[in-house]
């Protein structure tokens, strides 16, 4: 049995204004720990040449995942490190 408590859910509905902007609801920002000025990464999934899903994640979280996955490779490529 998995101990992973993650899940996907519809949190709210937002409207895109004429300038392409939208507001993340306060309760979602608070739950996610998103503060003014924080950088978010917009991730899209395409299906049959059209974007079907859009997701936001904190830029720091993405950088941490990239570092975690690339760091072992970079260490192997560094002169003096044995694979």
BELTAMO-V617049 format. One record per residue. N is the residue number from 0. RES is the residue in three letters. OMEGA is omega in radians with two decimals (none if undefined). BURIAL is I if it has 16 or more other C-alpha atoms within 10 Angstrom, else O. D_FIRST is the distance of its C-alpha to the first C-alpha in Angstrom with 1 decimal. Layout:
BEGIN
((N & RES & OMEGA & BURIAL & D_FIRST) (N & RES & OMEGA & BURIAL & D_FIRST))
END
This chain:
BEGIN
((0 & UNK & -3.10 & O & 0.0) (1 & UNK & 3.06 & O & 3.8) (2 & UNK & -3.14 & O & 6.6) (3 & UNK & -3.13 & O & 9.1) (4 & UNK & -3.10 & O & 11.3) (5 & UNK & 3.09 & O & 13.6) (6 & UNK & 3.07 & O & 15.2) (7 & UNK & 3.10 & O & 18.6) (8 & UNK & 3.02 & O & 21.2) (9 & UNK & -3.10 & O & 25.0) (10 & UNK & -3.11 & O & 26.4) (11 & UNK & 3.05 & O & 30.0) (12 & UNK & 3.12 & O & 32.8) (13 & UNK & 3.12 & O & 35.3) (14 & UNK & 3.08 & O & 38.7) (15 & UNK & -3.12 & O & 40.3) (16 & UNK & -3.06 & O & 43.9) (17 & UNK & 3.10 & O & 46.9) (18 & UNK & 3.13 & O & 46.4) (19 & UNK & -3.11 & O & 42.8) (20 & UNK & 3.04 & O & 41.4) (21 & UNK & -3.12 & O & 38.7) (22 & UNK & 3.00 & O & 37.6) (23 & UNK & -3.11 & O & 34.0) (24 & UNK & -3.09 & O & 33.8) (25 & UNK & -3.10 & O & 34.1) (26 & UNK & 3.09 & O & 31.0) (27 & UNK & 3.11 & O & 28.9) (28 & UNK & -3.13 & O & 30.9) (29 & UNK & -3.13 & O & 30.4) (30 & UNK & -3.12 & O & 26.6) (31 & UNK & -3.11 & O & 26.4) (32 & UNK & 3.14 & O & 29.0) (33 & UNK & -3.08 & I & 31.5) (34 & UNK & 3.12 & O & 35.1) (35 & UNK & 3.11 & O & 38.5) (36 & UNK & -3.13 & O & 39.3) (37 & UNK & 3.14 & O & 35.7) (38 & UNK & 3.06 & O & 35.1) (39 & UNK & 3.10 & O & 32.6) (40 & UNK & 3.10 & O & 31.8) (41 & UNK & -3.11 & O & 31.9) (42 & UNK & 3.12 & O & 29.7) (43 & UNK & 3.00 & O & 30.4) (44 & UNK & 3.12 & O & 29.0) (45 & UNK & 3.06 & O & 31.7) (46 & UNK & 3.13 & O & 31.7) (47 & UNK & 3.06 & O & 34.9) (48 & UNK & -3.13 & O & 36.8) (49 & UNK & 3.11 & O & 36.0) (50 & UNK & -3.14 & O & 33.7) (51 & UNK & -3.11 & O & 31.1) (52 & UNK & 3.09 & O & 28.8) (53 & UNK & -3.14 & O & 29.7) (54 & UNK & 3.06 & O & 27.5) (55 & UNK & 2.99 & O & 28.6) (56 & UNK & 3.13 & O & 27.2) (57 & UNK & -3.14 & O & 28.8) (58 & UNK & 3.13 & O & 31.0) (59 & UNK & 3.13 & O & 30.1) (60 & UNK & 3.13 & O & 26.4) (61 & UNK & 3.13 & O & 27.3) (62 & UNK & 3.10 & O & 29.7) (63 & UNK & 3.12 & O & 27.1) (64 & UNK & 3.13 & O & 24.8) (65 & UNK & 3.14 & O & 27.9) (66 & UNK & -3.13 & O & 29.1) (67 & UNK & -3.10 & O & 25.8) (68 & UNK & -3.10 & O & 25.8) (69 & UNK & -3.07 & O & 29.6) (70 & UNK & 3.11 & O & 30.5) (71 & UNK & 3.11 & O & 29.5) (72 & UNK & -3.13 & O & 31.6) (73 & UNK & 3.11 & O & 34.5) (74 & UNK & 3.13 & O & 34.5) (75 & UNK & -3.11 & O & 34.9) (76 & UNK & -3.12 & O & 37.8) (77 & UNK & 3.11 & O & 39.6) (78 & UNK & 3.12 & O & 42.6) (79 & UNK & 3.08 & O & 42.3) (80 & UNK & 3.11 & O & 38.5) (81 & UNK & 3.14 & O & 37.6) (82 & UNK & none & O & 34.8))
END
